[in-house]
Structure formats: structure tokens, C-alpha cells
Amino acid sequence: MVLEKENAVGDWRAIIGPTDASAAKITDPHSIRAMCGVTLEKNCVHGSDSLQSAQREIAFFFDEKSSVRVVTEHDEL
């Protein structure tokens, strides 16, 4: 998934919580990692730590051949 918005990296990292799920359970108990992660290695979700990392990771996972769907309006299932 690619999240594209103003301050996407910072906002996403706030939602997912600290990298160490054990620490997240104490410091940010409502974060995704606190609720679903187990340890530092098994933290259940990834979030780039900077815009530069995000650009590198997007290029790695979504090369030119892949089709990235851009959603311009909300589409309920």
C-alpha cells in the first residue's frame, strides 16, 4: 500500500506506533503495533521512517510494470 498525503510518513508512523511492539504496548497502547505486534521483529506492520526511505521502498515494491491504482474519491465495498 502506498499512502499519499501531506505528512504521510509522520501521520502513518503515529498510527502504527513505536517499532518495538513491546514498548508500544506501554507507551502507545492504541497503536496498530501495540494491538497486533508481538516483538521488535514481529511488529506486524511497516512504515517508512523518512520521505527518502519511502521513495526507495515504493520503487522496490512497485516497479514500472505494476499498476498502481489512484483513488480520487471514496469507494465503499
N, C-alpha and C positions, 0 to 999 in steps of 0.2 A: 504494500500500500504506500502510496506517496501522498503525503499531506501537504497541500499548497495553500498558504495563507500568510498574512502578516504575522511575524513572530512564531512561525510554525514549530521550529525547533524548541524554543523555550516553553511554549504552551504545551506541546506534546510531552516534554520531559516533566512538566509539572503534573500532568495527568498520570503518567506511568510511575512516577516516584523514583526514589533512590535505586541505584543499580543493585545493591545488595538487598535482596528481598527480606532477609532477617532484620536489617536495620530499618527498612521501610515499614515493617510491621509495628515498630516502635515510634518512629518519627513522622510517618505519613500513612496511618492505618487505612485510609480510604483510597489509596492509590492502587493502580492495577497490580503492581508488583507485590504490594502488601497483601492484597486479597488472593492473588493467584500464584505468586512466586514462592520458591522454597529456599534457595540459597543465592549466593553471588553468581554461581554458574547456571543455576536453574531459576532464572528470574522471570521467565515466561514471555517477555516482550523486548523488542529492541527499539531504541530511539537514538538517532544520530546526536552526537554531542556538540556539533557546530554546523554551520551552513556549508563549510568546505567538506566536512565528512559526509553530510547529506548528499551533496553533489556527486562525490566519489561513489557512494553506496548506491545511489539511484542509477548511475551509469553501469555499475556492476550487475545489478539485478534486472534492470530494464534496458536492454540494449536497443539499438535502432530497429531491429526486426520485430520487437514486441509491440503490441498495440496498447497504448495507454489511453484509457477512456477518460475523457474530461467531463465531469458532471457540472453543468452550469445551473441546474435547478434541482431541487429535492425530488427524488424519485422513490416513492414508497413501494414496497413489495406487495 
